[in-house]
Amino acid sequence: MQKGIHPVYREATVHCACGNSFKTRTTIGDVSVDICSNCHPFFTGTQKIVDTEGRVERFKKKYAKKGK
């Protein structure tokens, strides 16, 4: 490896808007994010399916008959 061309890889702290923070390693320094795995709806299990036209119910009704 050539000397002097690689960036410095150092420890950094990631701060989320929800108040969570954790340590990682990066070349850019400390990072601020809007959402993390601690508050993201997909990872917390609070994700909801938004269905305004009844598509999910139609799908469930249509394929529930074929499954039996």
C-alpha positions, 0 to 999 in steps of 0.5 A: 500500500502506498503511504499518504493516500489513504484517509484516516479511519477513526472512531465516530459517534452517530447521534439520532434525532430520537436521542439514541447514540452509538459508536462506529468507525468512519472517515468523516467524523461524527454523524447526525441522522434523522432516524436509526434502527432504534426508532425506525418503524420497520425495526421496532414492529410499529410499521402499519400498512396504509391502505386507502382503497382497500387493496390489502383486504381485496388481496387477502379475500381473493387469495384466502379462498385458494389457500384452503 
